[in-house]
C-alpha cells in the first residue's frame, strides 16, 4: 500500500493568500501548467487510481491527471474541503487580526475549533477517516487530490498524528505537488485533537 497526496494547481486565492475552503475556484493558467508539469511525476509513482472531493480546484486537477494517464477517478463527497464558513475568502492576516486566539487554536488543534458558520474540525477529521477506509482496504498505489487545509488533515490522519494545521498555510503555496505519505499503520483511527 502506498498513498500519494497531491495538492492541486494554483487558484487566484492561492496567489492572494486567501482561504478557499469549499468555494469552487478554477485553476489559473499557471495552475493548469503546474498540473501538466506534475503529470510525469505522478506517472512515475505507478499510481493505480485517484480519489478527490467534489470541490474545485482538486476536482479539475484530478480530472486532468486522470485523463492524461488513463487512471480511474473516484469522487468522494467525504473528501470535500473543510468548510471554513465566514473565513472563506479572507486573507490569513485578516483572520489573525480579527480573531487571533481562535485562529491560533484552530491551527494547533483543529479538532477543537469551528470557524464561524463553518465546519467543526472534529467532523472534518471523522469524514477523512471514513473516506480513506475503503481505498486503503482495497490497497495498491493510490493518489488523493486535496486542497488545504484538508490536505494537511489527510496527511496527519495517514501518518497517525493528531490533527495539526500549523504548516498548512505554507503548504497552500505548494501548488501542484505530489508527495508520498509514509504511514505507520496504513490509516490511523486517531481523530482526537492534541
C-alpha positions as CSV (number, residue, x, y, z in Angstrom):
1,X,0.0,0.0,0.0
2,X,1.3,3.4,-1.0
3,X,-0.5,6.7,-0.6
4,X,0.4,9.8,-2.5
5,X,-1.1,13.2,-1.6
6,X,-1.4,15.7,-4.5
7,X,-2.1,19.3,-3.9
8,X,-4.0,21.0,-6.8
9,X,-2.8,23.6,-9.2
10,X,-2.9,27.3,-8.2
11,X,-6.0,29.4,-8.0
12,X,-6.4,33.2,-7.7
13,X,-6.9,32.7,-3.9
14,X,-3.6,31.0,-3.6
15,X,-1.9,34.0,-5.3
16,X,-3.8,36.4,-3.0
17,X,-3.1,34.3,0.2
18,X,-6.8,33.8,0.8
19,X,-8.6,30.8,2.4
20,X,-10.6,28.9,-0.2
21,X,-12.4,26.2,1.9
22,X,-15.4,24.9,-0.1
23,X,-15.5,27.7,-2.6
24,X,-15.2,26.4,-6.2
25,X,-12.5,28.4,-7.9
26,X,-10.9,27.5,-11.2
27,X,-7.3,26.9,-11.7
28,X,-5.3,29.8,-13.1
29,X,-3.4,29.4,-16.3
30,X,-0.3,28.9,-14.2
31,X,-2.2,26.3,-12.1
32,X,-3.0,24.3,-15.3
33,X,0.6,24.5,-16.3
34,X,1.6,23.3,-12.8
35,X,-0.7,20.3,-13.1
36,X,0.6,19.4,-16.6
37,X,4.2,19.5,-15.2
38,X,3.2,17.2,-12.4
39,X,1.8,14.5,-14.6
40,X,5.2,12.9,-15.3
41,X,5.9,12.6,-11.6
42,X,2.5,11.0,-11.0
43,X,3.1,8.6,-13.8
44,X,6.5,7.5,-12.4
45,X,4.8,6.9,-9.0
46,X,2.9,4.0,-10.5
47,X,-0.5,5.2,-9.2
48,X,-3.4,2.8,-9.7
49,X,-6.3,5.2,-9.0
50,X,-7.1,8.7,-7.9
51,X,-9.5,10.0,-5.3
52,X,-10.7,13.5,-4.7
53,X,-13.6,15.6,-3.4
54,X,-16.2,17.5,-5.4
55,X,-14.6,20.9,-4.9
56,X,-12.5,22.8,-7.4
57,X,-9.5,23.0,-7.8
58,X,-9.0,19.4,-6.5
59,X,-11.6,18.1,-8.9
60,X,-10.2,19.7,-12.1
61,X,-6.6,18.7,-11.1
62,X,-7.7,15.1,-10.5
63,X,-9.6,15.0,-13.8
64,X,-6.7,16.4,-15.8
65,X,-4.3,13.8,-14.3
66,X,-6.8,11.0,-14.7
67,X,-7.4,11.8,-18.4
68,X,-3.8,12.2,-19.2
69,X,-2.7,8.9,-17.6
70,X,-5.9,7.0,-18.2
71,X,-6.4,6.3,-14.4
72,X,-9.7,5.6,-12.7
73,X,-11.0,8.6,-10.7
74,X,-13.4,8.3,-7.8
75,X,-15.0,11.5,-6.4
76,X,-15.9,11.1,-2.7
77,X,-18.1,13.7,-1.0
78,X,-16.3,13.0,2.2
79,X,-13.1,14.4,0.6
80,X,-14.8,17.8,0.2
81,X,-12.5,20.6,1.5
82,X,-13.1,21.9,5.0
83,X,-16.0,24.4,5.2
84,X,-14.3,27.5,6.6
85,X,-17.6,29.4,6.9
86,X,-17.1,33.2,7.3
87,X,-13.3,32.7,7.0
88,X,-13.6,31.7,3.3
89,X,-12.3,34.3,1.0
90,X,-10.4,36.2,3.8
91,X,-6.7,36.7,3.9
92,X,-4.9,34.9,6.7
93,X,-3.8,38.2,8.2
94,X,-7.4,39.4,8.3
95,X,-8.4,36.4,10.4
96,X,-5.3,36.6,12.6
97,X,-6.1,40.3,13.3
98,X,-9.9,39.8,14.0
99,X,-9.7,36.5,16.0
100,X,-6.0,35.8,16.9
101,X,-6.7,33.4,19.8
102,X,-9.3,31.3,17.9
103,X,-7.1,31.3,14.8
104,X,-4.1,30.1,16.7
105,X,-6.1,27.4,18.5
106,X,-7.6,26.3,15.1
107,X,-4.1,25.9,13.6
108,X,-2.8,24.0,16.6
109,X,-5.8,21.8,17.5
110,X,-8.2,22.0,14.6
111,X,-10.5,19.3,16.1
112,X,-11.4,21.7,18.9
113,X,-12.5,24.7,16.8
114,X,-15.3,25.6,14.4
115,X,-14.7,28.6,12.2
116,X,-17.8,31.0,12.4
117,X,-20.6,29.3,10.4
118,X,-18.1,26.7,9.2
119,X,-17.4,23.0,9.9
120,X,-16.1,21.7,13.2
121,X,-12.5,20.3,12.8
122,X,-13.5,17.2,14.6
123,X,-16.2,16.5,11.9
124,X,-13.7,17.0,9.1
125,X,-11.3,14.5,10.7
126,X,-14.1,11.9,11.0
127,X,-15.0,12.5,7.3
128,X,-11.4,11.9,6.3
129,X,-11.2,8.7,8.3
130,X,-14.4,7.4,6.7
131,X,-13.3,8.5,3.2
132,X,-10.0,6.6,3.5
133,X,-11.4,3.4,4.9
134,X,-12.3,1.7,1.6
135,X,-9.5,2.9,-0.6
136,X,-6.9,1.8,2.0
137,X,-8.6,-1.6,2.4
138,X,-8.5,-2.1,-1.4
139,X,-4.8,-1.5,-1.3
140,X,-2.4,-0.7,-4.2
141,X,-0.9,2.7,-5.0
142,X,-3.4,5.5,-4.7
143,X,-3.4,9.2,-5.0
144,X,-5.6,11.6,-3.1
145,X,-6.0,15.1,-4.6
146,X,-6.9,17.7,-1.9
147,X,-6.7,21.4,-1.2
148,X,-5.6,22.9,2.1
149,X,-6.5,22.6,4.9
150,X,-8.0,19.2,4.0
151,X,-4.7,18.0,2.6
152,X,-2.8,18.6,5.9
153,X,-5.6,16.9,7.9
154,X,-5.4,13.9,5.5
155,X,-1.6,13.8,5.9
156,X,-1.9,13.8,9.7
157,X,-4.5,11.0,9.5
158,X,-2.4,8.8,7.3
159,X,0.7,9.3,9.5
160,X,-1.2,8.5,12.6
161,X,-0.7,12.0,14.0
162,X,-3.0,14.3,15.8
163,X,-4.6,17.0,13.6
164,X,-2.4,20.0,13.1
165,X,-2.6,22.9,10.7
166,X,0.4,24.8,11.8
167,X,2.2,24.2,8.5
168,X,-1.0,24.0,6.4
169,X,-0.9,27.6,5.1
170,X,2.7,27.4,3.9
171,X,1.8,24.2,2.1
172,X,-1.1,26.0,0.4
173,X,1.6,27.8,-1.6
174,X,2.9,24.5,-2.7
175,X,0.5,24.3,-5.6
176,X,0.5,21.1,-7.7
177,X,2.9,18.9,-5.8
178,X,2.8,15.2,-5.2
179,X,4.3,13.6,-2.1
180,X,4.2,10.0,-0.8
181,X,2.9,9.9,2.7
182,X,4.5,7.3,5.0
183,X,2.0,5.5,7.1
184,X,2.8,3.5,10.3
185,X,-0.5,1.6,10.1
186,X,-1.9,2.4,6.6
187,X,-4.5,4.7,8.2
188,X,-4.8,5.9,11.7
189,X,-8.0,5.9,13.6
190,X,-6.9,8.9,15.7
191,X,-9.4,11.8,15.3
192,X,-8.8,13.4,18.7
193,X,-7.3,16.9,18.9
194,X,-4.0,17.5,20.7
